[in-house]
Amino acid sequence: MNARVRVVVVGGGTSSEHEVSLASAGAIAAALDSDRFEVVPLIIRRDGVWAGPGGRLAGDLAEAVEILERADVAIPALHGVRGEDGTLAALLDLVGIPYVGSGLAAGAAAMSKHATKLLAASAGIATAPGVLVRHPDDPRLADLGLPLVVKPDRGGSSHGVHVVRTAHELAPAVTAALAFDGEAMVEAFVVGREIDVAVIEHPDGRLECLPALEIGVPAGEVFDTDAKYAREPDFRVPAPLDARARDALEHAALASFRALGARGLARVDFFLTDDGPVLNELNTFPGFTARSQVPRMAAAVGIDYPELVELLVRTALARSDAHRVRRRVVAR
């Protein structure tokens, strides 16, 4: 490259995962080699106001768009609704800028646990039986056996997730989940090992599964918000798996990635049961600090954090759409 690639890294957002997103965006920005990349940070504050390197932008979104238009590539490091759900991808598509990760359709589908289950089922991937509800008095809840897991349909970082073991706990758990989103998924509690598989896309379009990661969770519990952020998680990578289980997980991860139309990267979360993998969810832009699952999986095969970030950037530049008018800079 004769000139540095200008990379706009967007973090923050208005979802409950604001702080996690800031951590991901900060780590990504710091990892890019300043000799070859010009990093421009953009932050979406909790109130939706955009801020740039100099603080608040006078024109808010309009001025942010001007910054994006001058970029060679963007990294939308947002987690949760109004960001990872395809919202920001749609804006970047309109601006005409290449970006890391999935587009509008995949982001929106993956954000909804219900939509993810439907698409997974169409690809023959097992999911936990359950129902989507909008009220704690939904009559279908009476037909579900215990224990159950209740979660916001469009949420992240396990906010609003509850394990229900008795009938009187169900309505309060649904109410709590609905406080985060207008719809809640109520699913059968799946007994199995919690295994994550990361899928990354290379510049030539090839998909690769990184070594699976197992999350150590006590029997009968879930990997909740406290376990994720209040203490050091028990991650085991590579996960101890026999060849048959590993192949089944990687096959299901790739099938899920393709079924949702994901691009760039994804973390696909499973329960490994006696009957095989059961899909939990797919994250189109998972947590991305050096201690997060995907970077740890990459490190297990010798891909360090800066190399992983640059790979995502090169993939985004290689697959950028032809409608963009200004000249692109291609990283090497």
C-alpha positions in Angstrom: 0.0 0.0 0.0 1.3 3.4 -0.9 -1.2 5.1 1.4 -2.6 4.1 4.8 -6.0 2.5 4.7 -8.5 4.7 6.5 -10.5 2.5 8.9 -13.5 3.9 10.8 -14.2 1.9 14.0 -17.7 2.4 15.4 -18.4 1.5 19.0 -20.9 2.2 21.8 -24.5 2.3 20.8 -27.8 2.6 22.6 -28.3 -1.0 23.6 -27.6 -2.6 27.0 -24.2 -3.7 25.6 -22.8 -0.2 25.2 -19.8 -0.7 27.5 -18.9 -4.1 26.0 -19.0 -2.5 22.5 -16.7 0.3 23.6 -14.2 -2.3 24.9 -14.4 -4.2 21.6 -14.0 -1.0 19.5 -11.1 0.2 21.6 -9.2 -3.0 21.4 -9.8 -3.2 17.6 -8.5 0.3 17.1 -5.4 -0.3 19.1 -4.6 -3.5 17.3 -4.3 -1.9 13.8 -0.8 -1.1 12.7 -0.6 2.7 12.6 2.1 2.6 9.8 -0.5 1.0 7.5 -3.8 2.0 8.9 -5.3 5.4 9.8 -7.8 4.6 12.5 -10.8 7.1 13.0 -12.9 6.3 16.0 -16.7 7.0 16.0 -18.8 6.5 19.1 -22.6 6.3 19.4 -23.4 7.5 22.9 -26.1 5.9 25.0 -28.5 8.7 24.0 -27.9 8.1 20.3 -25.7 11.1 19.8 -22.6 10.5 17.6 -19.1 11.5 18.9 -15.8 11.6 17.0 -12.2 12.1 17.8 -12.9 15.7 18.9 -15.9 14.9 21.0 -19.5 15.5 20.1 -20.2 16.0 16.4 -21.9 19.3 15.6 -24.0 17.6 12.9 -24.5 14.3 14.7 -25.4 11.7 12.2 -24.9 14.0 9.1 -21.4 14.7 10.2 -20.7 11.1 11.0 -21.8 10.1 7.5 -19.3 12.6 6.1 -16.5 10.8 8.1 -17.7 7.4 6.9 -17.8 8.6 3.3 -14.1 9.4 3.6 -13.2 6.0 4.9 -11.8 3.0 3.0 -13.5 0.5 5.3 -15.6 0.5 8.5 -15.6 -1.9 11.4 -19.1 -1.7 13.1 -18.1 -3.0 16.5 -21.6 -2.7 17.9 -23.3 -5.4 20.0 -27.1 -5.7 20.4 -30.0 -3.8 18.9 -29.6 -0.6 16.8 -26.2 -1.8 15.7 -25.4 -5.5 15.4 -29.0 -6.1 14.2 -28.2 -4.8 10.8 -29.1 -1.2 11.5 -25.6 0.1 11.1 -24.9 -2.2 8.1 -27.8 -0.7 6.3 -26.4 2.8 6.9 -23.0 1.7 5.6 -24.6 0.1 2.5 -26.3 3.4 1.8 -23.1 5.3 2.3 -21.4 2.8 0.0 -18.5 1.8 2.2 -17.1 -1.7 2.7 -17.4 -3.0 6.2 -16.5 -5.9 8.4 -19.2 -8.4 9.2 -22.7 -9.3 8.1 -25.3 -7.2 6.2 -28.8 -6.0 7.1 -30.6 -9.3 6.5 -28.2 -11.6 8.4 -27.8 -9.1 11.3 -31.6 -8.7 11.7 -32.2 -12.5 11.5 -29.4 -13.4 14.0 -30.5 -10.7 16.5 -33.9 -12.5 16.8 -33.5 -15.8 18.5 -36.9 -16.8 17.1 -35.9 -16.0 13.5 -32.5 -17.8 14.0 -34.4 -20.9 15.1 -36.6 -20.9 12.1 -33.7 -20.5 9.6 -31.7 -23.1 11.5 -34.6 -25.6 11.3 -34.9 -25.0 7.6 -31.2 -26.1 7.3 -31.8 -29.2 9.5 -30.0 -27.8 12.5 -31.5 -28.8 15.9 -32.7 -26.1 18.3 -34.4 -26.2 21.7 -38.2 -26.4 21.5 -40.0 -23.2 22.7 -42.4 -20.4 22.0 -42.2 -16.7 21.3 -44.4 -14.7 23.6 -45.4 -11.0 24.1 -47.2 -11.4 27.5 -46.6 -13.4 30.6 -50.1 -14.8 30.4 -49.7 -16.4 27.0 -51.8 -19.6 27.2 -49.1 -21.6 25.4 -46.8 -21.3 28.4 -49.0 -23.8 30.3 -48.1 -26.5 27.8 -44.4 -26.2 28.4 -42.6 -28.5 30.7 -40.0 -27.5 33.3 -37.2 -26.4 33.6 -37.3 -23.6 31.1 -35.0 -20.8 30.0 -36.6 -17.3 29.4 -34.7 -14.7 27.4 -35.4 -11.5 25.5 -35.8 -12.4 21.8 -33.5 -9.6 20.7 -30.9 -9.2 23.4 -27.3 -9.9 24.2 -24.8 -10.5 27.0 -27.4 -12.6 28.7 -29.3 -9.6 30.0 -32.8 -10.6 31.1 -32.0 -14.3 30.9 -33.6 -16.5 33.6 -33.7 -20.2 34.4 -37.2 -21.2 35.5 -37.6 -24.4 37.6 -41.0 -23.9 39.2 -44.3 -22.7 37.8 -44.6 -19.6 40.0 -41.2 -18.4 38.6 -42.4 -18.3 35.0 -44.5 -15.2 34.8 -41.9 -13.0 36.6 -39.2 -14.3 34.4 -41.2 -13.5 31.2 -42.0 -10.0 32.6 -38.3 -9.4 33.3 -37.3 -10.5 29.8 -40.0 -8.3 28.2 -38.4 -5.3 30.0 -35.5 -5.7 27.6 -37.5 -6.4 24.4 -41.1 -6.6 23.4 -40.9 -10.3 22.8 -39.4 -13.1 24.9 -38.3 -16.6 23.9 -39.3 -19.4 26.4 -37.4 -22.5 25.6 -36.8 -26.0 27.1 -33.7 -26.1 29.3 -31.1 -28.1 27.3 -28.7 -30.3 29.2 -25.3 -30.3 27.4 -21.9 -28.9 27.2 -21.7 -25.2 26.1 -19.5 -25.1 23.0 -18.8 -22.1 20.8 -17.5 -22.3 17.3 -16.2 -19.3 15.4 -16.5 -19.0 11.6 -14.3 -16.6 9.8 -14.4 -15.7 6.1 -11.1 -15.2 4.2 -10.6 -12.6 1.4 -11.1 -15.4 -1.2 -14.5 -16.3 0.3 -13.3 -19.4 2.0 -14.9 -20.2 5.4 -12.9 -21.5 8.3 -13.9 -22.8 11.7 -11.6 -21.9 14.4 -11.0 -24.4 17.3 -14.1 -24.9 19.4 -14.2 -23.3 22.8 -16.0 -24.9 25.8 -17.5 -22.7 28.5 -17.2 -24.2 31.9 -20.7 -23.8 33.5 -21.9 -25.6 36.6 -24.6 -28.2 36.0 -28.1 -26.7 35.9 -26.8 -23.2 35.4 -26.3 -20.9 32.4 -23.5 -18.6 31.2 -25.1 -15.5 32.5 -24.0 -11.8 32.7 -22.1 -12.2 35.9 -20.2 -15.2 34.6 -19.3 -13.2 31.5 -18.2 -10.0 33.0 -18.0 -10.0 36.8 -15.4 -12.8 37.0 -12.9 -14.6 34.8 -14.9 -17.0 32.6 -13.8 -20.7 32.5 -12.9 -21.0 28.8 -11.3 -24.2 27.5 -9.8 -23.9 24.0 -9.4 -26.1 22.1 -12.4 -27.8 23.7 -11.8 -31.5 24.5 -13.8 -33.2 21.8 -13.5 -36.4 19.9 -13.4 -36.2 16.1 -17.1 -37.1 15.6 -18.3 -34.3 18.0 -15.9 -31.8 16.5 -17.0 -32.6 12.9 -20.7 -32.3 13.9 -20.2 -29.0 15.6 -18.2 -27.5 12.7 -20.8 -28.8 10.1 -23.6 -27.2 12.2 -21.7 -24.0 12.5 -21.0 -23.6 8.8 -24.6 -24.6 8.0 -25.9 -22.0 10.5 -23.6 -19.3 9.0 -24.8 -20.0 5.5 -28.5 -20.4 6.5 -28.5 -16.9 8.0 -26.4 -15.4 5.2 -23.7 -14.2 7.5 -20.5 -12.6 6.3 -17.0 -11.9 7.6 -17.3 -13.6 11.0 -19.7 -15.1 13.4 -19.7 -17.0 16.7 -22.1 -19.9 16.7 -23.1 -21.1 20.2 -24.2 -24.7 20.8 -25.2 -27.1 23.5 -23.5 -30.4 22.8 -25.9 -33.1 24.0 -25.9 -36.9 23.8 -27.9 -36.5 20.6 -25.5 -34.0 19.0 -25.3 -30.2 18.7 -28.3 -28.0 19.6 -28.0 -24.4 18.3 -28.3 -21.7 21.0 -27.6 -18.6 19.0 -25.5 -17.0 16.3 -23.6 -13.7 17.0 -22.7 -11.7 13.9 -20.4 -9.4 15.8 -19.5 -11.1 19.1 -17.5 -9.5 21.9 -14.1 -8.7 20.5 -11.5 -7.8 23.1 -8.4 -10.0 23.4 -10.1 -12.0 26.2 -13.2 -12.7 24.3 -14.1 -16.1 22.8 -13.3 -15.5 19.1 -9.8 -14.0 19.6 -9.0 -16.8 22.1 -10.1 -19.4 19.5 -7.9 -17.7 16.9 -4.9 -17.6 19.2 -5.2 -21.4 19.6 -4.2 -21.8 15.9 -1.5 -19.1 16.1 -3.5 -16.1 14.8 -2.8 -13.3 17.2 -5.2 -10.5 17.8 -3.8 -7.8 15.4 -3.5 -10.5 12.7 -7.2 -11.5 13.2 -8.4 -7.9 13.0 -6.4 -7.3 9.9 -7.8 -10.4 8.3 -11.3 -9.2 8.9 -10.4 -5.8 7.3 -8.8 -7.5 4.2 -11.9 -9.7 3.8 -14.2 -6.7 3.9 -12.1 -4.8 1.3 -11.9 -7.9 -1.0 -15.7 -8.4 -1.0 -16.8 -4.7 -1.2 -19.7 -4.0 -3.5 -19.1 -2.4 -6.9 -21.6 0.4 -6.3 -19.1 2.5 -4.3 -17.9 5.4 -6.5 -14.6 6.6 -4.9 -11.4 4.6 -5.4 -10.8 1.8 -2.8 -7.5 1.0 -1.2 -6.9 -2.7 -1.1 -4.9 -3.9 1.9 -2.2 -6.5 1.5 
